[in-house]
């Protein structure tokens, strides 16, 4: 395998090192599919001789596919544990990869976005608006999805800021998660 790049939106800064190959494979998690269709098109405007293909599945499935031989040039995952798998089991990057990042930060965590109907008729602006009467939400399962996990953590952070007691915080989370 060539180089595994830990990247999200920063992938393009490293891609020129592969330009001689003329073809790159980005192995990414499912929800980023549309993002990379647009992002890859922008990159290809600057590098028209480079073909970029995509492989999308859950982050952990992509990590396993790489361990089983998928020849990815760029890897974009939404869970740090899947990057760790590539370092520990696959030996595809140094096990101390985090130490190379500023403040030992994690390379990528999602920002939660609320997708609303055109014109935002229910005036959804923050987590608290999700429990209004008449508002229905679709949320990935936090037990099985990295993005669901991050959405849960976002809701929890909001609850901790908005409510003083743990009972109020838990009630809010139950309402958001429809439990």
MDAnalysis code that builds the backbone (N, CA, C; Angstrom):
import MDAnalysis as mda
import numpy as np

u = mda.Universe.empty(537, n_residues=179, atom_resindex=np.repeat(np.arange(179), 3), trajectory=True)
u.add_TopologyAttr("name", ["N", "CA", "C"] * 179)
u.add_TopologyAttr("resid", np.arange(1, 180))
u.add_TopologyAttr("resname", ["UNK", "UNK", "UNK", "UNK", "UNK", "UNK", "UNK", "UNK", "UNK", "UNK", "UNK", "UNK", "UNK", "UNK", "UNK", "UNK", "UNK", "UNK", "UNK", "UNK", "UNK", "UNK", "UNK", "UNK", "UNK", "UNK", "UNK", "UNK", "UNK", "UNK", "UNK", "UNK", "UNK", "UNK", "UNK", "UNK", "UNK", "UNK", "UNK", "UNK", "UNK", "UNK", "UNK", "UNK", "UNK", "UNK", "UNK", "UNK", "UNK", "UNK", "UNK", "UNK", "UNK", "UNK", "UNK", "UNK", "UNK", "UNK", "UNK", "UNK", "UNK", "UNK", "UNK", "UNK", "UNK", "UNK", "UNK", "UNK", "UNK", "UNK", "UNK", "UNK", "UNK", "UNK", "UNK", "UNK", "UNK", "UNK", "UNK", "UNK", "UNK", "UNK", "UNK", "UNK", "UNK", "UNK", "UNK", "UNK", "UNK", "UNK", "UNK", "UNK", "UNK", "UNK", "UNK", "UNK", "UNK", "UNK", "UNK", "UNK", "UNK", "UNK", "UNK", "UNK", "UNK", "UNK", "UNK", "UNK", "UNK", "UNK", "UNK", "UNK", "UNK", "UNK", "UNK", "UNK", "UNK", "UNK", "UNK", "UNK", "UNK", "UNK", "UNK", "UNK", "UNK", "UNK", "UNK", "UNK", "UNK", "UNK", "UNK", "UNK", "UNK", "UNK", "UNK", "UNK", "UNK", "UNK", "UNK", "UNK", "UNK", "UNK", "UNK", "UNK", "UNK", "UNK", "UNK", "UNK", "UNK", "UNK", "UNK", "UNK", "UNK", "UNK", "UNK", "UNK", "UNK", "UNK", "UNK", "UNK", "UNK", "UNK", "UNK", "UNK", "UNK", "UNK", "UNK", "UNK", "UNK", "UNK", "UNK", "UNK", "UNK", "UNK", "UNK", "UNK", "UNK", "UNK", "UNK"])
u.atoms.positions = np.array([
    [0.854, -1.165, 0.000],
    [0.000, 0.000, 0.000],
    [0.898, 1.224, 0.000],
    [0.456, 2.249, -0.710],
    [1.240, 3.481, -0.733],
    [1.204, 4.093, 0.647],
    [0.886, 5.307, 0.765],
    [0.805, 6.002, 2.032],
    [-0.641, 6.055, 2.478],
    [-0.870, 5.872, 3.740],
    [-2.207, 6.112, 4.289],
    [-2.189, 7.529, 4.839],
    [-3.092, 8.333, 4.385],
    [-3.178, 9.700, 4.870],
    [-4.371, 9.828, 5.786],
    [-4.149, 10.408, 6.920],
    [-5.244, 10.702, 7.823],
    [-5.790, 12.040, 7.381],
    [-6.986, 12.015, 6.837],
    [-7.459, 13.244, 6.245],
    [-8.959, 13.325, 6.307],
    [-9.421, 14.516, 6.267],
    [-10.836, 14.766, 6.044],
    [-10.845, 15.781, 4.920],
    [-11.006, 17.014, 5.237],
    [-10.979, 18.034, 4.202],
    [-9.559, 18.434, 3.831],
    [-8.582, 17.923, 4.545],
    [-7.207, 18.297, 4.292],
    [-6.506, 17.344, 3.333],
    [-7.237, 16.441, 2.762],
    [-6.644, 15.427, 1.899],
    [-5.917, 16.028, 0.715],
    [-6.454, 17.070, 0.138],
    [-5.882, 17.618, -1.090],
    [-4.467, 18.132, -0.890],
    [-4.137, 18.618, 0.278],
    [-2.791, 19.137, 0.481],
    [-1.742, 18.043, 0.340],
    [-2.111, 16.797, 0.557],
    [-1.160, 15.698, 0.455],
    [-1.263, 14.965, -0.873],
    [-2.331, 15.170, -1.599],
    [-2.537, 14.406, -2.820],
    [-1.488, 14.627, -3.902],
    [-0.901, 15.800, -4.060],
    [0.082, 15.949, -5.143],
    [1.234, 14.966, -5.082],
    [1.546, 14.422, -3.927],
    [2.624, 13.450, -3.844],
    [2.279, 12.180, -4.623],
    [1.007, 11.968, -4.916],
    [0.568, 10.793, -5.645],
    [0.240, 11.102, -7.101],
    [0.400, 12.352, -7.524],
    [-0.052, 12.758, -8.849],
    [0.531, 11.894, -9.961],
    [1.735, 11.398, -9.769],
    [2.345, 10.561, -10.795],
    [1.590, 9.258, -10.986],
    [0.854, 8.823, -9.974],
    [0.110, 7.576, -10.065],
    [-1.112, 7.696, -10.964],
    [-1.637, 8.880, -11.125],
    [-2.772, 9.180, -12.001],
    [-4.098, 8.627, -11.523],
    [-4.104, 7.807, -10.478],
    [-5.363, 7.308, -9.940],
    [-5.240, 7.162, -8.427],
    [-6.231, 7.679, -7.723],
    [-6.256, 7.620, -6.264],
    [-7.560, 6.995, -5.803],
    [-7.490, 6.217, -4.729],
    [-8.685, 5.652, -4.121],
    [-8.841, 6.234, -2.723],
    [-9.989, 6.875, -2.485],
    [-10.331, 7.398, -1.169],
    [-11.290, 6.422, -0.516],
    [-10.865, 5.772, 0.556],
    [-11.719, 4.881, 1.338],
    [-12.292, 5.705, 2.479],
    [-13.599, 5.875, 2.468],
    [-14.221, 6.782, 3.416],
    [-15.477, 6.182, 4.011],
    [-15.959, 6.780, 5.070],
    [-17.194, 6.332, 5.695],
    [-18.389, 6.842, 4.900],
    [-19.503, 6.153, 5.031],
    [-20.673, 6.376, 4.175],
    [-21.154, 7.810, 4.093],
    [-21.295, 8.452, 5.198],
    [-21.952, 9.751, 5.194],
    [-21.158, 10.821, 4.449],
    [-19.891, 10.575, 4.199],
    [-19.051, 11.556, 3.508],
    [-19.092, 11.422, 1.986],
    [-19.873, 10.505, 1.477],
    [-19.916, 10.237, 0.034],
    [-20.146, 11.513, -0.780],
    [-21.216, 12.241, -0.505],
    [-21.554, 13.430, -1.285],
    [-20.515, 14.533, -1.103],
    [-19.991, 14.655, 0.109],
    [-18.946, 15.639, 0.357],
    [-17.762, 15.405, -0.566],
    [-17.304, 14.152, -0.646],
    [-16.119, 13.883, -1.448],
    [-16.389, 13.909, -2.948],
    [-17.599, 13.669, -3.366],
    [-17.920, 13.855, -4.791],
    [-17.617, 15.301, -5.165],
    [-18.067, 16.233, -4.334],
    [-17.833, 17.654, -4.602],
    [-16.368, 18.035, -4.398],
    [-15.786, 17.555, -3.324],
    [-14.404, 17.904, -3.010],
    [-13.436, 17.341, -4.059],
    [-13.651, 16.107, -4.454],
    [-12.793, 15.499, -5.470],
    [-12.872, 16.262, -6.783],
    [-14.073, 16.729, -7.139],
    [-14.230, 17.507, -8.371],
    [-13.400, 18.786, -8.307],
    [-13.366, 19.430, -7.154],
    [-12.542, 20.636, -6.996],
    [-11.061, 20.300, -7.166],
    [-10.628, 19.194, -6.586],
    [-9.231, 18.782, -6.714],
    [-8.900, 18.471, -8.178],
    [-9.811, 17.798, -8.835],
    [-9.541, 17.397, -10.214],
    [-9.512, 18.580, -11.176],
    [-10.121, 19.691, -10.821],
    [-9.993, 20.897, -11.648],
    [-8.543, 21.350, -11.699],
    [-7.848, 21.227, -10.572],
    [-6.434, 21.606, -10.492],
    [-5.511, 20.514, -11.026],
    [-5.986, 19.264, -11.006],
    [-5.183, 18.110, -11.422],
    [-6.026, 17.224, -12.350],
    [-6.296, 17.707, -13.560],
    [-7.209, 16.968, -14.449],
    [-6.703, 15.607, -14.886],
    [-5.412, 15.347, -14.731],
    [-4.861, 14.067, -15.146],
    [-4.958, 13.000, -14.058],
    [-5.489, 13.369, -12.874],
    [-5.615, 12.425, -11.771],
    [-7.069, 11.986, -11.655],
    [-7.272, 10.683, -11.668],
    [-8.610, 10.117, -11.484],
    [-8.763, 9.733, -10.015],
    [-9.875, 10.161, -9.417],
    [-10.132, 9.824, -8.021],
    [-11.361, 8.928, -7.970],
    [-11.193, 7.768, -7.354],
    [-12.331, 6.877, -7.141],
    [-12.596, 6.810, -5.644],
    [-13.806, 6.395, -5.310],
    [-14.218, 6.361, -3.913],
    [-14.699, 4.973, -3.535],
    [-14.450, 4.618, -2.301],
    [-15.003, 3.411, -1.704],
    [-15.668, 3.857, -0.411],
    [-16.950, 3.550, -0.260],
    [-17.677, 4.006, 0.924],
    [-18.350, 2.843, 1.636],
    [-18.252, 2.865, 2.943],
    [-18.923, 1.916, 3.829],
    [-18.765, 2.490, 5.229],
    [-19.260, 1.797, 6.223],
    [-19.023, 2.227, 7.586],
    [-17.525, 2.295, 7.851],
    [-17.126, 3.180, 8.714],
    [-15.713, 3.402, 9.006],
    [-14.990, 2.109, 9.388],
    [-15.586, 1.315, 10.261],
    [-14.942, 0.064, 10.687],
    [-14.862, -0.941, 9.540],
    [-15.887, -0.980, 8.691],
    [-15.839, -1.879, 7.527],
    [-14.728, -1.470, 6.577],
    [-14.531, -0.173, 6.415],
    [-13.452, 0.298, 5.547],
    [-12.092, -0.083, 6.138],
    [-11.939, 0.079, 7.442],
    [-10.669, -0.294, 8.077],
    [-10.386, -1.777, 7.860],
    [-11.399, -2.611, 8.034],
    [-11.213, -4.052, 7.808],
    [-10.897, -4.357, 6.357],
    [-11.542, -3.666, 5.428],
    [-11.264, -3.883, 4.006],
    [-9.807, -3.546, 3.687],
    [-9.299, -2.485, 4.276],
    [-7.897, -2.106, 4.063],
    [-6.972, -3.161, 4.651],
    [-7.308, -3.643, 5.840],
    [-6.489, -4.703, 6.449],
    [-6.502, -5.966, 5.599],
    [-7.588, -6.175, 4.851],
    [-7.704, -7.356, 3.998],
    [-7.199, -7.116, 2.579],
    [-6.640, -5.928, 2.322],
    [-5.988, -5.715, 1.040],
    [-6.511, -4.595, 0.165],
    [-7.560, -3.879, 0.557],
    [-8.033, -2.740, -0.239],
    [-6.894, -1.729, -0.332],
    [-6.533, -1.345, -1.527],
    [-5.387, -0.456, -1.758],
    [-5.828, 0.999, -1.755],
    [-6.075, 1.549, -0.576],
    [-6.519, 2.935, -0.442],
    [-5.316, 3.873, -0.411],
    [-5.450, 4.999, -1.096],
    [-4.417, 6.028, -1.067],
    [-4.721, 7.084, -0.013],
    [-6.003, 7.363, 0.163],
    [-6.471, 8.345, 1.136],
    [-7.532, 7.659, 1.980],
    [-7.462, 7.850, 3.285],
    [-8.417, 7.242, 4.206],
    [-9.079, 8.358, 4.998],
    [-10.391, 8.363, 4.998],
    [-11.132, 9.361, 5.776],
    [-12.159, 8.624, 6.621],
    [-11.881, 8.534, 7.891],
    [-12.756, 7.827, 8.824],
    [-13.357, 8.817, 9.812],
    [-14.429, 8.409, 10.462],
    [-15.026, 9.268, 11.476],
    [-14.832, 8.712, 12.881],
    [-14.057, 7.656, 13.022],
    [-13.796, 7.110, 14.355],
    [-12.305, 6.844, 14.508],
    [-11.748, 7.398, 15.553],
    [-10.318, 7.274, 15.787],
    [-9.917, 5.815, 16.009],
    [-10.822, 5.009, 16.529],
    [-10.495, 3.606, 16.767],
    [-10.170, 2.874, 15.469],
    [-10.774, 3.316, 14.377],
    [-10.493, 2.672, 13.091],
    [-9.129, 3.074, 12.548],
    [-8.684, 4.256, 12.876],
    [-7.316, 4.661, 12.520],
    [-6.327, 3.859, 13.365],
    [-6.670, 3.686, 14.640],
    [-5.819, 2.881, 15.521],
    [-5.660, 1.456, 14.985],
    [-6.718, 0.884, 14.446],
    [-6.648, -0.474, 13.891],
    [-5.626, -0.531, 12.762],
    [-5.630, 0.496, 11.903],
    [-4.661, 0.514, 10.800],
    [-3.229, 0.617, 11.320],
    [-3.051, 1.315, 12.431],
    [-1.713, 1.447, 13.017],
    [-1.300, 0.173, 13.747],
    [-2.196, -0.364, 14.561],
    [-1.829, -1.483, 15.418],
    [-1.823, -2.822, 14.696],
    [-2.898, -3.127, 14.000],
    [-2.975, -4.429, 13.321],
    [-2.313, -4.418, 11.955],
    [-2.524, -3.332, 11.231],
    [-2.010, -3.280, 9.869],
    [-0.608, -2.734, 9.740],
    [-0.133, -2.071, 10.783],
    [1.200, -1.447, 10.750],
    [1.326, -0.519, 9.538],
    [0.230, 0.183, 9.221],
    [0.205, 1.045, 8.046],
    [0.572, 2.487, 8.351],
    [0.689, 2.805, 9.621],
    [1.184, 4.096, 10.070],
    [1.714, 3.887, 11.480],
    [2.531, 4.796, 11.970],
    [3.128, 4.592, 13.294],
    [2.067, 4.510, 14.384],
    [2.303, 3.652, 15.367],
    [1.349, 3.538, 16.471],
    [1.231, 4.842, 17.242],
    [2.255, 5.672, 17.203],
    [2.212, 6.954, 17.909],
    [1.731, 8.082, 16.987],
    [0.920, 7.768, 16.013],
    [0.459, 8.745, 15.028],
    [-0.177, 9.974, 15.667],
    [-0.858, 9.812, 16.794],
    [-1.511, 10.959, 17.452],
    [-0.493, 11.977, 17.933],
    [0.672, 11.497, 18.350],
    [1.701, 12.387, 18.876],
    [2.223, 13.343, 17.810],
    [2.012, 13.011, 16.546],
    [2.473, 13.874, 15.457],
    [1.523, 15.031, 15.208],
    [0.340, 14.986, 15.807],
    [-0.660, 16.023, 15.587],
    [-0.585, 17.077, 16.694],
    [-0.901, 18.326, 16.372],
    [-0.864, 19.375, 17.400],
    [-1.722, 19.002, 18.606],
    [-1.162, 19.129, 19.781],
    [-1.864, 18.848, 21.038],
    [-2.396, 17.417, 21.106],
    [-1.804, 16.511, 20.339],
    [-2.228, 15.104, 20.288],
    [-3.715, 15.000, 19.941],
    [-4.151, 15.909, 19.109],
    [-5.570, 15.975, 18.771],
    [-5.964, 14.823, 17.868],
    [-7.229, 14.593, 17.802],
    [-7.749, 13.589, 16.891],
    [-7.974, 14.272, 15.557],
    [-7.705, 13.584, 14.460],
    [-7.712, 14.260, 13.164],
    [-9.089, 14.655, 12.658],
    [-10.148, 14.048, 13.155],
    [-11.429, 14.330, 12.547],
    [-12.560, 13.950, 13.470],
    [-13.352, 14.886, 13.811],
    [-14.623, 14.627, 14.472],
    [-15.666, 15.461, 13.766],
    [-16.815, 14.921, 13.647],
    [-17.875, 15.560, 12.894],
    [-18.475, 16.735, 13.646],
    [-18.952, 17.667, 12.877],
    [-19.780, 18.732, 13.398],
    [-21.207, 18.343, 13.080],
    [-22.071, 18.437, 14.045],
    [-23.453, 18.057, 13.823],
    [-24.168, 19.175, 13.083],
    [-24.908, 18.795, 12.088],
    [-25.724, 19.753, 11.337],
    [-27.164, 19.294, 11.403],
    [-28.058, 20.239, 11.544],
    [-29.484, 19.933, 11.524],
    [-29.995, 20.188, 10.109],
    [-30.534, 19.171, 9.480],
    [-31.154, 19.329, 8.173],
    [-32.638, 19.550, 8.408],
    [-33.140, 20.635, 7.874],
    [-34.532, 21.015, 8.120],
    [-35.260, 21.190, 6.790],
    [-36.574, 21.226, 6.861],
    [-37.378, 21.473, 5.665],
    [-37.084, 22.869, 5.132],
    [-37.286, 23.041, 3.841],
    [-37.032, 24.321, 3.185],
    [-37.724, 25.454, 3.950],
    [-36.979, 26.492, 4.218],
    [-37.511, 27.634, 4.941],
    [-37.512, 27.468, 6.453],
    [-37.113, 26.301, 6.926],
    [-37.054, 26.007, 8.358],
    [-38.352, 26.419, 9.068],
    [-39.489, 25.852, 8.640],
    [-40.786, 26.284, 9.173],
    [-40.960, 26.049, 10.672],
    [-40.205, 25.140, 11.262],
    [-40.338, 24.881, 12.709],
    [-39.273, 25.631, 13.509],
    [-38.474, 26.442, 12.813],
    [-37.466, 27.298, 13.452],
    [-36.487, 26.501, 14.317],
    [-35.902, 25.487, 13.733],
    [-34.918, 24.656, 14.429],
    [-33.575, 25.376, 14.378],
    [-33.048, 25.718, 15.540],
    [-31.768, 26.425, 15.622],
    [-30.746, 25.682, 16.484],
    [-31.223, 24.909, 17.475],
    [-30.288, 24.225, 18.365],
    [-30.938, 22.956, 18.899],
    [-30.190, 22.251, 19.739],
    [-30.665, 20.966, 20.273],
    [-31.997, 21.093, 20.997],
    [-32.184, 22.167, 21.723],
    [-33.415, 22.351, 22.477],
    [-34.651, 22.389, 21.597],
    [-34.495, 22.851, 20.365],
    [-35.630, 22.923, 19.444],
    [-36.093, 21.551, 18.977],
    [-35.254, 20.538, 19.144],
    [-35.610, 19.203, 18.662],
    [-36.689, 18.530, 19.496],
    [-36.956, 19.054, 20.678],
    [-37.986, 18.444, 21.525],
    [-39.290, 19.250, 21.508],
    [-39.402, 20.215, 20.609],
    [-40.644, 20.975, 20.480],
    [-41.763, 20.067, 19.985],
    [-42.993, 20.405, 20.351],
    [-44.148, 19.668, 19.834],
    [-44.172, 19.748, 18.320],
    [-44.444, 18.632, 17.695],
    [-44.561, 18.582, 16.246],
    [-43.252, 18.393, 15.496],
    [-42.138, 18.373, 16.201],
    [-40.839, 18.171, 15.557],
    [-40.513, 16.688, 15.586],
    [-40.178, 16.150, 14.429],
    [-39.752, 14.754, 14.338],
    [-38.306, 14.738, 13.874],
    [-37.527, 13.834, 14.457],
    [-36.118, 13.770, 14.077],
    [-35.759, 12.363, 13.613],
    [-34.732, 12.309, 12.809],
    [-34.133, 11.044, 12.391],
    [-32.698, 11.102, 12.882],
    [-32.310, 10.115, 13.639],
    [-30.989, 10.084, 14.250],
    [-30.400, 8.691, 14.089],
    [-29.150, 8.638, 13.658],
    [-28.474, 7.343, 13.567],
    [-28.342, 6.748, 14.964],
    [-28.356, 5.429, 15.052],
    [-28.272, 4.740, 16.333],
    [-26.899, 4.985, 16.969],
    [-26.864, 5.633, 18.127],
    [-25.584, 5.908, 18.779],
    [-24.817, 4.651, 19.191],
    [-25.497, 3.524, 19.290],
    [-24.817, 2.288, 19.678],
    [-24.075, 1.646, 18.514],
    [-24.471, 1.973, 17.294],
    [-23.889, 1.282, 16.138],
    [-23.268, 2.214, 15.110],
    [-23.405, 3.510, 15.281],
    [-22.931, 4.461, 14.283],
    [-22.034, 5.512, 14.916],
    [-20.902, 5.762, 14.288],
    [-20.026, 6.830, 14.765],
    [-20.739, 8.168, 14.759],
    [-21.465, 8.464, 13.695],
    [-22.181, 9.738, 13.633],
    [-23.307, 9.790, 14.656],
    [-23.966, 8.665, 14.903],
    [-24.977, 8.616, 15.951],
    [-24.355, 8.877, 17.322],
    [-23.163, 8.317, 17.514],
    [-22.433, 8.519, 18.773],
    [-22.127, 9.999, 18.966],
    [-21.635, 10.662, 17.917],
    [-21.297, 12.080, 18.026],
    [-22.547, 12.931, 18.215],
    [-23.647, 12.550, 17.585],
    [-24.906, 13.281, 17.784],
    [-25.347, 13.157, 19.245],
    [-25.245, 11.964, 19.791],
    [-25.594, 11.768, 21.201],
    [-24.713, 12.653, 22.086],
    [-23.414, 12.664, 21.820],
    [-22.516, 13.485, 22.631],
    [-22.839, 14.964, 22.491],
    [-23.230, 15.397, 21.288],
    [-23.641, 16.785, 21.094],
    [-24.878, 17.116, 21.910],
    [-25.860, 16.207, 21.893],
    [-27.083, 16.408, 22.682],
    [-26.763, 16.418, 24.178],
    [-25.880, 15.529, 24.589],
    [-25.479, 15.480, 25.997],
    [-24.796, 16.783, 26.402],
    [-23.890, 17.277, 25.576],
    [-23.213, 18.544, 25.873],
    [-24.203, 19.690, 26.002],
    [-25.181, 19.722, 25.096],
    [-26.213, 20.749, 25.184],
    [-26.974, 20.609, 26.504],
    [-27.378, 19.393, 26.835],
    [-28.150, 19.158, 28.060],
    [-27.363, 19.586, 29.296],
    [-26.073, 19.297, 29.317],
    [-25.259, 19.660, 30.474],
    [-25.129, 21.169, 30.622],
    [-25.126, 21.876, 29.490],
    [-25.067, 23.336, 29.537],
    [-26.430, 23.949, 29.877],
    [-27.501, 23.330, 29.390],
    [-28.831, 23.921, 29.502],
    [-29.559, 23.588, 30.799],
    [-29.239, 22.444, 31.419],
    [-29.992, 21.992, 32.582],
    [-29.054, 21.744, 33.758],
    [-29.486, 22.142, 34.924],
    [-28.643, 22.005, 36.114],
    [-28.615, 20.583, 36.660],
    [-29.760, 19.937, 36.705],
    [-29.807, 18.617, 37.349],
    [-29.631, 17.490, 36.319],
    [-29.079, 16.401, 36.805],
    [-28.927, 15.220, 35.944],
    [-30.275, 14.668, 35.514],
    [-31.282, 14.801, 36.361],
    [-32.625, 14.324, 36.007],
    [-33.138, 15.088, 34.781],
    [-32.973, 16.411, 34.788],
    [-33.399, 17.226, 33.637],
    [-32.595, 16.859, 32.387],
    [-31.298, 16.647, 32.573],
    [-30.439, 16.281, 31.447],
    [-30.892, 14.954, 30.846],
    [-31.137, 13.966, 31.702],
    [-31.582, 12.650, 31.220],
    [-32.947, 12.733, 30.556],
    [-33.860, 13.526, 31.116],
    [-35.174, 13.701, 30.502],
    [-35.050, 14.290, 29.101],
    [-34.176, 15.280, 28.969],
    [-33.961, 15.878, 27.651],
    [-33.430, 14.836, 26.669],
    [-32.432, 14.070, 27.092],
    [-31.854, 13.053, 26.210],
    [-32.891, 12.012, 25.820],
    [-33.733, 11.618, 26.762],
    [-34.798, 10.657, 26.442],
    [-35.742, 11.225, 25.385],
    [-36.065, 12.509, 25.510],
    [-36.948, 13.135, 24.525],
    [-36.296, 13.212, 23.144],
    [-35.012, 13.577, 23.105],
    [-34.314, 13.659, 21.814],
    [-34.182, 12.284, 21.189],
    [-33.810, 11.299, 21.994],
    [-33.572, 9.952, 21.482],
    [-34.853, 9.137, 21.346],
    [-35.977, 9.719, 21.762],
    [-37.276, 9.034, 21.657],
    [-37.267, 7.715, 22.402],
    [-36.635, 7.669, 23.550],
    [-36.555, 6.438, 24.344],
    [-37.757, 6.311, 25.252],
])
